[in-house]
Amino acid sequence: MTDQRFIIEMGMGNDLHGGDYTKAAKRAVESALHRSSLHILGLPIIDRTTLRVQVTIGVQAPEKVDTAQIAALLPVGKVSVNVTHGGLDSTNPATGETIVIAAAAIEAFLPRQSVKQART
């Protein structure tokens, strides 16, 4: 059986003064999580151990994101984190300080459920 995506949620986060890519990424993931309430995971026919969560984060310096800290934010599932080039850096010309802006997408997958399974 192949996995089927049943939710995708997006979020945006930033670090205004520290230039910290992990902090901005964590805030983007938290933003996405706060928009989601997955009551389906409480159904008796759903085996939560089969949940797969894929997190994709876009920042200007992907190598500066601590993926273990990102994965720790997800409450359930087998989590994978992919950080790619994206997001935005905005530098204050007067101070040289960089604002880091991160974008995140969280996708949740479950094995395809059959109609017969759903009725039992």
PyRosetta script that sets phi, psi and omega in degrees:
from pyrosetta import init, pose_from_sequence

init()
pose = pose_from_sequence("MTDQRFIIEMGMGNDLHGGDYTKAAKRAVESALHRSSLHILGLPIIDRTTLRVQVTIGVQAPEKVDTAQIAALLPVGKVSVNVTHGGLDSTNPATGETIVIAAAAIEAFLPRQSVKQART")
pose.set_psi(1, 137.7)
pose.set_omega(1, 179.2)
pose.set_phi(2, -95.5)
pose.set_psi(2, 154.1)
pose.set_omega(2, 178.1)
pose.set_phi(3, -71.6)
pose.set_psi(3, 149.6)
pose.set_omega(3, 178.5)
pose.set_phi(4, -126.2)
pose.set_psi(4, 126.6)
pose.set_omega(4, 177.6)
pose.set_phi(5, -70.9)
pose.set_psi(5, 129.7)
pose.set_omega(5, 178.3)
pose.set_phi(6, -117.4)
pose.set_psi(6, -6.0)
pose.set_omega(6, 173.1)
pose.set_phi(7, -156.2)
pose.set_psi(7, 146.4)
pose.set_omega(7, 167.4)
pose.set_phi(8, -138.0)
pose.set_psi(8, 132.9)
pose.set_omega(8, -178.9)
pose.set_phi(9, -134.7)
pose.set_psi(9, 141.8)
pose.set_omega(9, -178.1)
pose.set_phi(10, -114.9)
pose.set_psi(10, 154.4)
pose.set_omega(10, 177.2)
pose.set_phi(11, -151.5)
pose.set_psi(11, 162.8)
pose.set_omega(11, 178.2)
pose.set_phi(12, -132.9)
pose.set_psi(12, 141.0)
pose.set_omega(12, 178.2)
pose.set_phi(13, -144.6)
pose.set_psi(13, 161.6)
pose.set_omega(13, -179.2)
pose.set_phi(14, -145.9)
pose.set_psi(14, 163.2)
pose.set_omega(14, 168.4)
pose.set_phi(15, -125.4)
pose.set_psi(15, 110.9)
pose.set_omega(15, -172.6)
pose.set_phi(16, -77.0)
pose.set_psi(16, -31.0)
pose.set_omega(16, -171.8)
pose.set_phi(17, -126.9)
pose.set_psi(17, -11.9)
pose.set_omega(17, -173.8)
pose.set_phi(18, -102.8)
pose.set_psi(18, -14.1)
pose.set_omega(18, -175.4)
pose.set_phi(19, 64.3)
pose.set_psi(19, 27.9)
pose.set_omega(19, -174.2)
pose.set_phi(20, -96.3)
pose.set_psi(20, 109.8)
pose.set_omega(20, -176.2)
pose.set_phi(21, -70.0)
pose.set_psi(21, -35.1)
pose.set_omega(21, 177.9)
pose.set_phi(22, -66.6)
pose.set_psi(22, -42.9)
pose.set_omega(22, 179.4)
pose.set_phi(23, -61.6)
pose.set_psi(23, -43.8)
pose.set_omega(23, 178.5)
pose.set_phi(24, -63.7)
pose.set_psi(24, -41.1)
pose.set_omega(24, 179.6)
pose.set_phi(25, -65.7)
pose.set_psi(25, -42.4)
pose.set_omega(25, 178.1)
pose.set_phi(26, -61.3)
pose.set_psi(26, -41.4)
pose.set_omega(26, 178.9)
pose.set_phi(27, -65.8)
pose.set_psi(27, -35.0)
pose.set_omega(27, 177.1)
pose.set_phi(28, -66.5)
pose.set_psi(28, -42.3)
pose.set_omega(28, 178.6)
pose.set_phi(29, -65.7)
pose.set_psi(29, -44.4)
pose.set_omega(29, 178.2)
pose.set_phi(30, -61.0)
pose.set_psi(30, -38.2)
pose.set_omega(30, 177.5)
pose.set_phi(31, -60.5)
pose.set_psi(31, -44.1)
pose.set_omega(31, 178.6)
pose.set_phi(32, -66.9)
pose.set_psi(32, -42.5)
pose.set_omega(32, -179.3)
pose.set_phi(33, -63.2)
pose.set_psi(33, -35.8)
pose.set_omega(33, -178.2)
pose.set_phi(34, -69.7)
pose.set_psi(34, -12.7)
pose.set_omega(34, 177.8)
pose.set_phi(35, -92.6)
pose.set_psi(35, -3.4)
pose.set_omega(35, -171.6)
pose.set_phi(36, -118.2)
pose.set_psi(36, 141.3)
pose.set_omega(36, 171.5)
pose.set_phi(37, -140.6)
pose.set_psi(37, 106.3)
pose.set_omega(37, -171.2)
pose.set_phi(38, -98.1)
pose.set_psi(38, 73.9)
pose.set_omega(38, 179.7)
pose.set_phi(39, -62.2)
pose.set_psi(39, -23.5)
pose.set_omega(39, 179.7)
pose.set_phi(40, -57.7)
pose.set_psi(40, -30.1)
pose.set_omega(40, -178.1)
pose.set_phi(41, -69.7)
pose.set_psi(41, -12.4)
pose.set_omega(41, 177.2)
pose.set_phi(42, -88.9)
pose.set_psi(42, -7.1)
pose.set_omega(42, 179.6)
pose.set_phi(43, -69.4)
pose.set_psi(43, 141.8)
pose.set_omega(43, -177.5)
pose.set_phi(44, -65.6)
pose.set_psi(44, -20.8)
pose.set_omega(44, -179.5)
pose.set_phi(45, -82.2)
pose.set_psi(45, -8.2)
pose.set_omega(45, -178.3)
pose.set_phi(46, -98.0)
pose.set_psi(46, 123.6)
pose.set_omega(46, 175.7)
pose.set_phi(47, -91.7)
pose.set_psi(47, 103.8)
pose.set_omega(47, -175.4)
pose.set_phi(48, -61.3)
pose.set_psi(48, -21.3)
pose.set_omega(48, -179.8)
pose.set_phi(49, -71.3)
pose.set_psi(49, -14.0)
pose.set_omega(49, 179.3)
pose.set_phi(50, -93.6)
pose.set_psi(50, -1.4)
pose.set_omega(50, -179.5)
pose.set_phi(51, -68.5)
pose.set_psi(51, 131.2)
pose.set_omega(51, 175.8)
pose.set_phi(52, -118.8)
pose.set_psi(52, 129.6)
pose.set_omega(52, -178.8)
pose.set_phi(53, -118.6)
pose.set_psi(53, 126.8)
pose.set_omega(53, -180.0)
pose.set_phi(54, -116.3)
pose.set_psi(54, 120.6)
pose.set_omega(54, 179.6)
pose.set_phi(55, -109.4)
pose.set_psi(55, 128.4)
pose.set_omega(55, 175.5)
pose.set_phi(56, -120.0)
pose.set_psi(56, 128.5)
pose.set_omega(56, -178.6)
pose.set_phi(57, -123.8)
pose.set_psi(57, 136.9)
pose.set_omega(57, 175.4)
pose.set_phi(58, -113.7)
pose.set_psi(58, 122.4)
pose.set_omega(58, 174.5)
pose.set_phi(59, -142.8)
pose.set_psi(59, 163.9)
pose.set_omega(59, -179.1)
pose.set_phi(60, -71.9)
pose.set_psi(60, -22.9)
pose.set_omega(60, 179.1)
pose.set_phi(61, -129.5)
pose.set_psi(61, 77.5)
pose.set_omega(61, -176.0)
pose.set_phi(62, -55.2)
pose.set_psi(62, -33.0)
pose.set_omega(62, -177.5)
pose.set_phi(63, -68.2)
pose.set_psi(63, -12.8)
pose.set_omega(63, -179.1)
pose.set_phi(64, -94.0)
pose.set_psi(64, 6.1)
pose.set_omega(64, 179.5)
pose.set_phi(65, -99.1)
pose.set_psi(65, 128.7)
pose.set_omega(65, 176.9)
pose.set_phi(66, -84.8)
pose.set_psi(66, 101.3)
pose.set_omega(66, -174.9)
pose.set_phi(67, -66.5)
pose.set_psi(67, -27.4)
pose.set_omega(67, 178.2)
pose.set_phi(68, -64.9)
pose.set_psi(68, -38.7)
pose.set_omega(68, 177.6)
pose.set_phi(69, -66.2)
pose.set_psi(69, -35.4)
pose.set_omega(69, 178.9)
pose.set_phi(70, -68.5)
pose.set_psi(70, -48.5)
pose.set_omega(70, -178.3)
pose.set_phi(71, -59.5)
pose.set_psi(71, -34.9)
pose.set_omega(71, -178.7)
pose.set_phi(72, -65.5)
pose.set_psi(72, -17.1)
pose.set_omega(72, 179.9)
pose.set_phi(73, -76.2)
pose.set_psi(73, -20.6)
pose.set_omega(73, -175.4)
pose.set_phi(74, -85.6)
pose.set_psi(74, 125.9)
pose.set_omega(74, -172.0)
pose.set_phi(75, -76.7)
pose.set_psi(75, -24.3)
pose.set_omega(75, -177.9)
pose.set_phi(76, -144.0)
pose.set_psi(76, 164.2)
pose.set_omega(76, 171.7)
pose.set_phi(77, 93.6)
pose.set_psi(77, 168.0)
pose.set_omega(77, 173.8)
pose.set_phi(78, -87.6)
pose.set_psi(78, 109.8)
pose.set_omega(78, -169.0)
pose.set_phi(79, -100.6)
pose.set_psi(79, 133.9)
pose.set_omega(79, 169.7)
pose.set_phi(80, -124.6)
pose.set_psi(80, 141.8)
pose.set_omega(80, -178.4)
pose.set_phi(81, -122.3)
pose.set_psi(81, 126.6)
pose.set_omega(81, 176.4)
pose.set_phi(82, -119.8)
pose.set_psi(82, 124.1)
pose.set_omega(82, 178.3)
pose.set_phi(83, -111.0)
pose.set_psi(83, 129.0)
pose.set_omega(83, -175.6)
pose.set_phi(84, -129.8)
pose.set_psi(84, 166.1)
pose.set_omega(84, 178.2)
pose.set_phi(85, -69.7)
pose.set_psi(85, 128.6)
pose.set_omega(85, -179.4)
pose.set_phi(86, 176.2)
pose.set_psi(86, -150.4)
pose.set_omega(86, 179.8)
pose.set_phi(87, 60.4)
pose.set_psi(87, -153.0)
pose.set_omega(87, -175.0)
pose.set_phi(88, -159.1)
pose.set_psi(88, 139.3)
pose.set_omega(88, 167.8)
pose.set_phi(89, -111.6)
pose.set_psi(89, 135.5)
pose.set_omega(89, 177.5)
pose.set_phi(90, -126.8)
pose.set_psi(90, 119.7)
pose.set_omega(90, -176.6)
pose.set_phi(91, -102.7)
pose.set_psi(91, 131.5)
pose.set_omega(91, 175.7)
pose.set_phi(92, -75.0)
pose.set_psi(92, 116.5)
pose.set_omega(92, -176.4)
pose.set_phi(93, -64.9)
pose.set_psi(93, -24.1)
pose.set_omega(93, -178.5)
pose.set_phi(94, -78.2)
pose.set_psi(94, -35.3)
pose.set_omega(94, -175.1)
pose.set_phi(95, -112.3)
pose.set_psi(95, -19.1)
pose.set_omega(95, -175.6)
pose.set_phi(96, 80.6)
pose.set_psi(96, -1.1)
pose.set_omega(96, 179.7)
pose.set_phi(97, -69.9)
pose.set_psi(97, 138.0)
pose.set_omega(97, -177.9)
pose.set_phi(98, -105.0)
pose.set_psi(98, 129.6)
pose.set_omega(98, 170.7)
pose.set_phi(99, -92.7)
pose.set_psi(99, 126.0)
pose.set_omega(99, 179.8)
pose.set_phi(100, -100.4)
pose.set_psi(100, 127.3)
pose.set_omega(100, 178.3)
pose.set_phi(101, -120.0)
pose.set_psi(101, 125.8)
pose.set_omega(101, -177.8)
pose.set_phi(102, -116.7)
pose.set_psi(102, 146.8)
pose.set_omega(102, 173.1)
pose.set_phi(103, -116.2)
pose.set_psi(103, 143.2)
pose.set_omega(103, -179.7)
pose.set_phi(104, -135.8)
pose.set_psi(104, 144.8)
pose.set_omega(104, 170.9)
pose.set_phi(105, -126.8)
pose.set_psi(105, 131.6)
pose.set_omega(105, 176.8)
pose.set_phi(106, -116.3)
pose.set_psi(106, 124.4)
pose.set_omega(106, 178.2)
pose.set_phi(107, -117.5)
pose.set_psi(107, 136.9)
pose.set_omega(107, 177.2)
pose.set_phi(108, -116.9)
pose.set_psi(108, 135.0)
pose.set_omega(108, -176.8)
pose.set_phi(109, -126.3)
pose.set_psi(109, 143.8)
pose.set_omega(109, 171.7)
pose.set_phi(110, -131.8)
pose.set_psi(110, 156.6)
pose.set_omega(110, 172.7)
pose.set_phi(111, -58.7)
pose.set_psi(111, 145.9)
pose.set_omega(111, 179.7)
pose.set_phi(112, -56.3)
pose.set_psi(112, 129.4)
pose.set_omega(112, -178.9)
pose.set_phi(113, -96.0)
pose.set_psi(113, 134.0)
pose.set_omega(113, 178.0)
pose.set_phi(114, -89.3)
pose.set_psi(114, 157.7)
pose.set_omega(114, 178.0)
pose.set_phi(115, -61.5)
pose.set_psi(115, -38.8)
pose.set_omega(115, 179.5)
pose.set_phi(116, -61.0)
pose.set_psi(116, -42.9)
pose.set_omega(116, 178.2)
pose.set_phi(117, -60.6)
pose.set_psi(117, -42.3)
pose.set_omega(117, -175.8)
pose.set_phi(118, -65.4)
pose.set_psi(118, -25.7)
pose.set_omega(118, -176.6)
pose.set_phi(119, -87.0)
pose.set_psi(119, -13.2)
pose.set_omega(119, -177.2)
pose.set_phi(120, -88.1)
pose.dump_pdb("model.pdb")
